[in-house]
Amino acid sequence: MHDAVQTQDDDLKSNIAAVVGKMMKLDPGELARLRRMDTDGPGELEFWRLVHGTSIRSDTSGMQLVKILALLAPRGDVGSRAPFHRLGEPLGEVLAEAGFSEKRLASFMALPFARRAETLEGIARFITRKMESGVNCVDIAQLLFVDDVWPLRQLARHYYTASDRIAAAEAKGDDK
């Protein structure tokens, strides 16, 4: 059973990387359309081009993921954009470093699964303004696609590990 889970995780990682890679080549207008996409509608043509050839869902949750990725994507010309998907930057850690409050984290974790997407859009907008070096977009996809507690536990674990590190650095008078 563990092999099946690992295979699904590897598949999600490669599909997120493929979508983000294509997204980084979109012109600013195309990205803007994805940011405004109605996820209950038929989807923007850019969405269909991005997910074609991947196993990213072509349903509402897939559209929600792509919209969130578009919100995270740097603005500006294609050549000036820095990568924003980094496996080594867990979402919980990025939230802690960005100053996302513990109260907001608790509220998100208490949400029913069906309400996560809308809140994740707000979280993406929040971290886009404060993110220093990207975020693990697979963490976001798991929160959208997996109706289970383990993505939430992973989020909390990374958040509190980073919070403790930040607090210890502040106590020493260092930066993060």
MARBA-3410 file (N, C-alpha, C, O; in Angstrom, 1 decimal):
176
0.8,-1.2,0.0,0.0,0.0,0.0,0.9,1.3,0.0,0.6,2.2,-0.7 ~ 2.0,1.3,0.8,2.9,2.4,0.8,3.4,2.7,-0.6,3.5,3.9,-0.9 ~ 3.7,1.7,-1.4,4.2,2.0,-2.7,3.2,2.7,-3.6,3.5,3.6,-4.4 ~ 1.9,2.4,-3.4,0.8,3.0,-4.2,0.8,4.5,-3.8,0.6,5.3,-4.7 ~ 0.8,4.8,-2.5,0.8,6.2,-2.1,2.0,6.9,-2.6,1.9,8.1,-3.1
3.2,6.3,-2.5,4.4,7.0,-3.0,4.3,7.3,-4.5,4.7,8.3,-5.0 ~ 3.8,6.3,-5.3,3.6,6.5,-6.7,2.7,7.6,-7.0,2.9,8.5,-7.9 ~ 1.6,7.7,-6.3,0.6,8.8,-6.4,1.3,10.2,-6.1,1.1,11.2,-6.8 ~ 2.1,10.2,-5.0,2.8,11.4,-4.6,3.8,11.8,-5.7,3.9,13.0,-6.1 ~ 4.5,10.9,-6.2,5.5,11.2,-7.3,4.8,11.7,-8.6,5.3,12.6,-9.2
3.6,11.1,-8.9,2.8,11.5,-10.0,2.4,12.9,-9.8,2.4,13.7,-10.8 ~ 1.9,13.2,-8.7,1.4,14.6,-8.4,2.6,15.6,-8.5,2.4,16.7,-9.0 ~ 3.7,15.2,-7.9,4.9,16.1,-8.0,5.3,16.4,-9.5,5.5,17.6,-9.8 ~ 5.3,15.4,-10.3,5.7,15.6,-11.7,4.7,16.4,-12.4,5.0,17.2,-13.3 ~ 3.4,16.2,-12.1,2.3,16.9,-12.8,2.3,18.4,-12.4,2.1,19.2,-13.2
2.5,18.6,-11.1,2.6,20.0,-10.6,3.8,20.7,-11.3,3.7,21.9,-11.8 ~ 4.9,20.0,-11.4,6.1,20.6,-12.0,5.8,20.9,-13.5,6.3,22.0,-14.0 ~ 5.1,20.0,-14.2,4.8,20.3,-15.6,3.9,21.5,-15.8,4.1,22.3,-16.6 ~ 2.9,21.6,-15.0,1.9,22.7,-15.1,2.6,24.0,-14.7,2.4,25.0,-15.4 ~ 3.4,24.0,-13.7,4.1,25.2,-13.3,5.1,25.6,-14.4,5.2,26.8,-14.7
5.8,24.7,-14.9,6.7,24.9,-16.0,6.1,25.6,-17.2,6.6,26.6,-17.8 ~ 4.9,25.1,-17.6,4.1,25.7,-18.7,3.6,27.1,-18.3,3.6,28.0,-19.1 ~ 3.2,27.2,-17.0,2.6,28.5,-16.5,3.7,29.6,-16.6,3.3,30.7,-16.9 ~ 4.9,29.2,-16.3,6.0,30.3,-16.3,6.2,30.9,-17.6,6.8,31.9,-17.8 ~ 5.7,30.2,-18.7,5.9,30.7,-20.1,4.7,31.5,-20.6,4.7,32.0,-21.7
3.6,31.5,-19.8,2.4,32.3,-20.2,2.7,33.8,-20.2,3.5,34.3,-19.3 ~ 2.1,34.5,-21.1,2.2,35.9,-21.0,1.4,36.5,-19.9,0.5,35.8,-19.4 ~ 1.6,37.7,-19.5,0.9,38.3,-18.4,-0.6,38.3,-18.5,-1.3,38.1,-17.5 ~ -1.1,38.5,-19.7,-2.6,38.5,-19.9,-3.2,37.1,-19.7,-4.3,36.9,-19.1 ~ -2.5,36.1,-20.1,-2.9,34.7,-19.9,-3.0,34.3,-18.4,-3.9,33.7,-18.0
-1.9,34.7,-17.7,-1.9,34.5,-16.3,-3.0,35.2,-15.6,-3.6,34.7,-14.7 ~ -3.3,36.4,-16.0,-4.4,37.2,-15.4,-5.7,36.5,-15.6,-6.5,36.5,-14.7 ~ -5.9,36.0,-16.8,-7.2,35.2,-17.0,-7.3,34.0,-16.1,-8.4,33.7,-15.6 ~ -6.2,33.4,-15.8,-6.2,32.2,-14.9,-6.5,32.7,-13.5,-7.2,32.0,-12.7 ~ -6.0,33.8,-13.1,-6.2,34.3,-11.8,-7.7,34.7,-11.5,-8.2,34.6,-10.4
-8.4,35.1,-12.6,-9.8,35.5,-12.5,-10.7,34.4,-12.9,-11.9,34.5,-12.9 ~ -10.2,33.2,-13.3,-11.0,32.1,-13.8,-12.1,31.7,-12.8,-12.0,31.6,-11.6 ~ -13.3,31.5,-13.4,-14.5,31.0,-12.7,-14.3,29.5,-12.6,-14.5,28.8,-13.6 ~ -14.0,29.0,-11.4,-13.8,27.6,-11.3,-15.0,26.7,-11.4,-15.0,25.5,-11.4 ~ -16.2,27.3,-11.4,-17.4,26.6,-11.6,-17.9,26.6,-13.1,-18.9,26.0,-13.5
-17.1,27.4,-13.9,-17.4,27.4,-15.3,-16.7,26.4,-16.1,-16.2,25.5,-15.6 ~ -16.6,26.6,-17.5,-16.0,25.7,-18.3,-14.4,25.7,-18.3,-13.8,24.8,-18.8 ~ -13.9,26.8,-17.7,-12.4,26.9,-17.6,-11.9,27.7,-18.8,-12.4,27.7,-19.9 ~ -10.8,28.4,-18.5,-10.2,29.2,-19.5,-9.4,28.3,-20.4,-9.0,27.2,-20.1 ~ -9.2,28.8,-21.7,-8.4,28.0,-22.6,-7.0,27.7,-22.1,-6.4,26.6,-22.3
-6.4,28.7,-21.4,-5.1,28.5,-20.8,-5.1,27.3,-19.8,-4.1,26.5,-19.7 ~ -6.2,27.1,-19.0,-6.3,26.0,-18.1,-6.2,24.7,-18.9,-5.4,23.8,-18.5 ~ -6.9,24.6,-20.0,-7.0,23.3,-20.7,-5.6,23.1,-21.4,-5.2,21.9,-21.4 ~ -4.9,24.1,-21.8,-3.6,23.9,-22.4,-2.6,23.5,-21.3,-1.7,22.6,-21.5 ~ -2.7,24.0,-20.1,-1.8,23.7,-19.0,-2.0,22.2,-18.5,-1.0,21.5,-18.3
-3.2,21.8,-18.4,-3.4,20.4,-17.8,-3.4,19.3,-18.9,-3.3,18.2,-18.5 ~ -3.4,19.7,-20.1,-3.4,18.7,-21.2,-2.1,17.9,-21.1,-1.0,18.5,-21.0 ~ -2.2,16.6,-21.1,-1.0,15.8,-21.0,-0.6,15.5,-19.6,0.5,14.8,-19.4 ~ -1.3,16.0,-18.6,-1.0,15.7,-17.2,-2.2,14.9,-16.6,-3.2,14.8,-17.3 ~ -2.1,14.5,-15.4,-3.2,13.8,-14.7,-3.9,14.8,-13.7,-4.6,14.3,-12.9
-3.6,16.1,-13.9,-4.3,17.1,-13.0,-5.7,17.0,-13.4,-6.1,17.0,-14.6 ~ -6.6,17.0,-12.5,-8.0,16.8,-12.7,-8.6,17.9,-13.6,-8.1,19.1,-13.5 ~ -9.5,17.6,-14.4,-10.1,18.6,-15.3,-11.5,19.0,-14.7,-12.4,19.4,-15.5 ~ -11.6,18.9,-13.4,-12.9,19.2,-12.7,-12.7,20.5,-12.0,-11.6,21.2,-12.1 ~ -13.6,20.9,-11.1,-13.5,22.1,-10.3,-12.3,22.1,-9.5,-11.6,23.2,-9.4
-11.9,21.0,-8.8,-10.7,21.0,-8.0,-9.5,21.3,-8.8,-8.5,21.9,-8.3 ~ -9.4,20.7,-10.0,-8.2,21.0,-10.8,-8.2,22.4,-11.2,-7.1,23.0,-11.3 ~ -9.3,23.0,-11.5,-9.4,24.4,-11.9,-9.0,25.3,-10.7,-8.3,26.3,-10.8 ~ -9.4,24.9,-9.5,-9.0,25.6,-8.3,-7.5,25.6,-8.1,-6.9,26.6,-7.7 ~ -6.9,24.4,-8.3,-5.5,24.3,-8.1,-4.8,25.3,-9.1,-3.9,26.0,-8.7
-5.2,25.2,-10.4,-4.5,26.0,-11.4,-4.7,27.5,-11.1,-3.8,28.3,-11.3 ~ -5.9,27.9,-10.6,-6.1,29.3,-10.2,-5.2,29.7,-9.1,-4.6,30.8,-9.1 ~ -5.0,28.9,-8.1,-4.2,29.2,-7.0,-2.7,29.3,-7.4,-2.0,30.2,-7.0 ~ -2.3,28.3,-8.3,-0.9,28.4,-8.9,-0.7,29.7,-9.6,0.3,30.3,-9.5 ~ -1.7,30.1,-10.4,-1.7,31.4,-11.1,-1.5,32.6,-10.1,-0.8,33.6,-10.4
-2.3,32.5,-9.0,-2.1,33.6,-8.0,-0.7,33.6,-7.4,-0.2,34.7,-7.1 ~ -0.1,32.5,-7.3,1.3,32.4,-6.8,2.3,32.8,-7.8,3.4,33.2,-7.4 ~ 2.0,32.7,-9.1,3.0,32.9,-10.1,3.4,34.4,-10.1,2.5,35.3,-10.0 ~ 4.7,34.7,-10.3,5.1,36.1,-10.3,4.5,36.8,-11.5,4.3,36.3,-12.6 ~ 4.3,38.1,-11.3,3.8,38.9,-12.3,4.9,39.4,-13.2,6.1,39.3,-12.8
4.6,40.0,-14.3,5.6,40.6,-15.1,5.9,39.8,-16.3,5.3,38.8,-16.6 ~ 6.9,40.2,-17.1,7.3,39.5,-18.3,7.9,38.2,-18.0,8.4,37.9,-16.9 ~ 7.8,37.3,-19.0,8.2,35.9,-18.8,9.6,35.8,-18.4,10.0,35.0,-17.5 ~ 10.5,36.5,-19.0,11.9,36.4,-18.7,12.3,36.9,-17.3,13.4,36.6,-16.8 ~ 11.5,37.7,-16.7,11.8,38.3,-15.4,11.3,37.5,-14.2,11.5,37.9,-13.0
10.6,36.4,-14.4,9.9,35.7,-13.4,10.8,34.7,-12.7,11.6,33.9,-13.4 ~ 10.8,34.7,-11.4,11.6,33.7,-10.6,10.7,32.5,-10.3,9.5,32.7,-10.2 ~ 11.2,31.3,-10.3,10.4,30.1,-10.0,9.7,30.3,-8.6,10.3,30.8,-7.7 ~ 8.5,29.8,-8.6,7.7,29.9,-7.3,7.4,28.5,-6.7,6.9,28.5,-5.6 ~ 7.6,27.5,-7.5,7.3,26.1,-6.9,8.7,25.5,-6.5,9.5,25.2,-7.3
8.8,25.3,-5.2,10.0,24.7,-4.6,9.6,23.7,-3.6,9.0,23.9,-2.6 ~ 10.0,22.4,-3.9,9.7,21.3,-3.0,10.2,21.5,-1.6,9.7,21.0,-0.7 ~ 11.4,22.2,-1.5,12.0,22.3,-0.2,11.4,23.5,0.7,12.0,23.8,1.7 ~ 10.3,24.1,0.2,9.7,25.2,1.0,8.3,24.7,1.3,7.3,25.2,0.7 ~ 8.1,23.9,2.4,6.7,23.5,2.7,5.8,24.6,3.0,6.2,25.7,3.6
4.5,24.4,2.7,3.5,25.5,2.9,3.5,26.0,4.3,3.5,27.2,4.5 ~ 3.5,25.1,5.3,3.4,25.5,6.7,4.6,26.4,7.1,4.4,27.3,7.8 ~ 5.8,26.0,6.6,7.0,26.9,6.8,6.8,28.2,6.2,7.2,29.3,6.8 ~ 6.4,28.3,5.0,6.2,29.6,4.3,5.2,30.4,5.0,5.4,31.6,5.2 ~ 4.1,29.8,5.5,3.1,30.6,6.2,3.7,31.2,7.5,3.5,32.3,7.9
4.5,30.4,8.3,5.1,30.8,9.5,6.0,32.0,9.2,6.0,33.0,9.9 ~ 6.8,31.8,8.2,7.8,32.9,7.8,7.1,34.2,7.4,7.7,35.3,7.5 ~ 5.9,34.0,6.8,5.2,35.2,6.2,4.4,35.9,7.3,3.8,36.9,7.1 ~ 4.4,35.3,8.5,3.6,35.9,9.6,2.1,35.6,9.6,1.3,36.3,10.2 ~ 1.8,34.4,9.0,0.4,34.0,9.0,0.1,33.6,10.5,0.8,32.8,11.1
-1.0,34.1,11.0,-1.3,33.9,12.4,-1.7,32.5,12.8,-2.3,31.8,12.0 ~ -1.4,32.1,14.0,-1.8,30.8,14.5,-3.3,30.7,14.5,-3.9,29.6,14.2 ~ -4.0,31.8,14.8,-5.5,31.8,14.8,-6.0,31.5,13.4,-7.0,30.8,13.2 ~ -5.4,32.1,12.4,-5.9,31.9,11.0,-5.6,30.4,10.6,-6.4,29.8,9.9 ~ -4.4,29.9,11.0,-4.1,28.5,10.7,-5.1,27.6,11.4,-5.6,26.7,10.7
-5.5,27.8,12.6,-6.5,27.0,13.3,-7.8,27.1,12.6,-8.5,26.1,12.5 ~ -8.2,28.3,12.1,-9.5,28.4,11.4,-9.5,27.6,10.1,-10.4,27.0,9.8 ~ -8.3,27.7,9.4,-8.2,26.9,8.1,-8.3,25.4,8.4,-9.0,24.7,7.7 ~ -7.6,25.0,9.4,-7.6,23.5,9.7,-9.0,23.0,10.2,-9.3,21.8,10.1 ~ -9.8,23.9,10.7,-11.1,23.5,11.2,-12.2,23.5,10.1,-13.3,23.0,10.3
-11.8,24.0,8.9,-12.8,24.1,7.8,-13.2,22.7,7.3,-12.4,21.8,7.3 ~ -14.4,22.6,6.9,-14.8,21.3,6.2,-14.0,21.3,4.8,-13.6,22.3,4.3 ~ -13.7,20.1,4.4,-12.9,19.9,3.2,-13.5,20.7,2.0,-12.7,21.3,1.2 ~ -14.8,20.7,1.8,-15.4,21.4,0.7,-15.1,22.9,0.7,-15.3,23.6,-0.3 ~ -14.7,23.5,1.8,-14.5,24.9,1.9,-13.0,25.3,1.8,-12.6,26.5,1.9
-12.1,24.3,1.7,-10.7,24.6,1.7,-10.2,25.5,0.5,-9.4,26.4,0.6 ~ -10.8,25.2,-0.7,-10.3,25.9,-1.9,-10.4,27.4,-1.8,-9.4,28.1,-2.1 ~ -11.5,27.9,-1.4,-11.7,29.3,-1.3,-10.7,30.0,-0.4,-10.1,31.0,-0.6 ~ -10.5,29.3,0.8,-9.6,29.8,1.8,-8.2,29.7,1.3,-7.3,30.6,1.5 ~ -7.8,28.7,0.5,-6.5,28.5,0.0,-6.2,29.6,-1.0,-5.0,30.0,-1.2
-7.2,30.1,-1.7,-7.0,31.3,-2.6,-6.6,32.5,-1.8,-5.7,33.2,-2.2 ~ -7.2,32.7,-0.7,-6.9,33.8,0.1,-5.5,33.6,0.7,-4.7,34.6,0.8 ~ -5.1,32.4,1.1,-3.8,32.1,1.6,-2.7,32.4,0.5,-1.7,32.9,0.8 ~ -3.1,32.0,-0.7,-2.1,32.2,-1.8,-1.9,33.7,-2.0,-0.8,34.2,-2.2 ~ -3.0,34.5,-1.9,-2.8,36.0,-2.1,-1.9,36.5,-0.9,-1.1,37.4,-1.2
-2.2,36.0,0.3,-1.4,36.5,1.4,0.1,36.1,1.2,1.0,37.0,1.4 ~ 0.4,34.9,0.9,1.9,34.6,0.8,2.5,35.1,-0.4,3.8,35.3,-0.4 ~ 1.8,35.4,-1.5,2.4,36.0,-2.7,3.0,37.3,-2.3,4.1,37.7,-2.9 ~ 2.4,38.1,-1.4,3.0,39.4,-1.0,4.2,39.2,-0.1,5.0,40.2,-0.1 ~ 4.3,38.1,0.5,5.4,38.0,1.5,6.4,36.9,1.3,7.4,36.8,1.9
6.1,36.0,0.3,6.9,34.8,0.0,8.3,35.3,-0.4,8.5,36.1,-1.3 ~ 9.4,34.7,0.1,10.7,35.0,-0.2,11.3,34.1,-1.3,12.0,34.7,-2.2 ~ 11.1,32.8,-1.3,11.7,32.0,-2.2,10.9,30.9,-2.8,11.4,29.9,-3.2 ~ 9.6,31.0,-2.8,8.7,30.0,-3.4,8.0,29.2,-2.3,8.2,29.4,-1.1 ~ 7.2,28.2,-2.8,6.4,27.4,-1.9,6.3,26.0,-2.6,6.2,25.9,-3.8
6.1,25.0,-1.7,5.9,23.7,-2.3,4.4,23.6,-2.7,3.5,23.5,-1.8 ~ 4.1,23.7,-4.0,2.8,23.7,-4.5,2.1,22.3,-4.4,0.9,22.2,-4.5 ~ 2.9,21.2,-4.2,2.3,19.9,-4.0,1.5,19.9,-2.7,0.5,19.3,-2.6 ~ 2.0,20.6,-1.6,1.3,20.7,-0.4,-0.1,21.3,-0.6,-1.1,20.9,0.0 ~ -0.2,22.3,-1.5,-1.5,23.0,-1.8,-2.4,22.0,-2.5,-3.5,21.9,-2.1
-1.8,21.3,-3.5,-2.6,20.3,-4.2,-3.2,19.2,-3.3,-4.3,18.8,-3.4 ~ -2.3,18.7,-2.3,-2.8,17.7,-1.4,-3.9,18.2,-0.5,-4.9,17.5,-0.2 ~ -3.8,19.5,-0.1,-4.9,20.1,0.7,-6.2,20.2,-0.1,-7.3,20.1,0.5 ~ -6.1,20.4,-1.4,-7.3,20.5,-2.3,-7.8,19.1,-2.7,-9.1,18.9,-2.8 ~ -7.0,18.1,-2.9,-7.4,16.9,-3.4,-7.6,15.8,-2.4,-8.4,14.8,-2.7
-7.1,15.9,-1.2,-7.1,14.8,-0.2,-8.0,15.1,0.9,-7.7,16.0,1.7 ~ -9.1,14.5,1.0,-10.1,14.7,2.1,-9.7,13.8,3.3,-10.3,12.8,3.5 ~ -8.6,14.2,3.9,-8.1,13.4,5.1,-7.3,14.3,6.0,-7.1,15.5,5.6 ~ -7.0,13.9,7.1,-6.3,14.7,8.1,-4.8,14.9,7.8,-4.2,15.9,8.2 ~ -4.1,13.9,7.1,-2.7,14.0,7.0,-2.1,15.2,6.3,-1.1,15.7,6.7
-2.8,15.8,5.3,-2.2,17.0,4.7,-2.3,18.2,5.8,-1.4,19.0,5.8 ~ -3.3,18.2,6.6,-3.5,19.2,7.6,-2.4,19.0,8.7,-1.8,20.0,9.2 ~ -2.2,17.8,9.1,-1.1,17.5,10.1,0.2,17.9,9.6,1.0,18.4,10.3 ~ 0.5,17.6,8.3,1.8,18.0,7.7,1.9,19.5,7.7,3.0,20.1,8.0 ~ 0.8,20.2,7.4,0.8,21.7,7.4,1.2,22.2,8.8,2.0,23.1,8.9
0.5,21.7,9.8,0.7,22.1,11.2,2.1,21.8,11.6,2.8,22.6,12.3 ~ 2.6,20.6,11.3,4.0,20.2,11.7,5.0,21.2,11.2,5.9,21.7,11.9 ~ 4.9,21.5,9.9,5.9,22.4,9.3,5.7,23.9,9.8,6.7,24.6,10.0 ~ 4.5,24.3,10.1,4.2,25.6,10.6,4.9,25.8,12.0,5.6,26.7,12.2 ~ 4.7,24.8,12.8,5.2,24.9,14.2,6.7,24.7,14.3,7.4,25.3,15.1
7.2,23.9,13.4,8.7,23.7,13.4,9.3,25.0,13.0,10.3,25.4,13.6 ~ 8.8,25.7,12.0,9.3,27.0,11.5,9.1,28.0,12.6,10.0,28.9,12.8 ~ 7.9,28.0,13.2,7.6,29.0,14.3,8.6,28.9,15.4,9.1,29.9,15.9 ~ 8.9,27.7,15.8,9.9,27.5,16.9,11.3,28.0,16.5,12.0,28.6,17.3 ~ 11.7,27.7,15.2,13.0,28.2,14.7,13.0,29.7,14.7,14.0,30.3,15.1
11.9,30.3,14.3,11.9,31.8,14.2,11.9,32.4,15.6,12.7,33.4,15.8 ~ 11.2,31.8,16.5,11.2,32.3,17.9,12.6,32.1,18.6,13.0,33.0,19.3 ~ 13.2,31.0,18.3,14.6,30.8,18.9,15.6,31.8,18.3,16.4,32.4,19.0 ~ 15.4,32.1,17.0,16.3,33.1,16.3,16.1,34.5,16.9,17.0,35.3,17.1 ~ 14.8,34.8,17.1,14.5,36.1,17.7,15.0,36.3,19.1,15.4,37.3,19.5
14.9,35.2,19.8,15.4,35.2,21.2,16.9,35.5,21.3,17.4,36.1,22.2 ~ 17.6,35.0,20.2,19.1,35.2,20.1,19.4,36.5,19.5,20.5,37.0,19.6 ~ 18.4,37.2,18.9,18.6,38.5,18.3,19.0,38.3,16.8,19.5,39.2,16.2 ~ 18.8,37.1,16.3,19.2,36.8,14.9,17.9,37.0,14.0,16.8,37.1,14.5 ~ 18.2,37.0,12.7,17.1,36.9,11.7,16.8,35.5,11.5,17.6,34.6,11.9
15.6,35.2,11.0,15.1,33.8,10.8,16.3,32.9,10.5,16.1,31.7,10.3
END
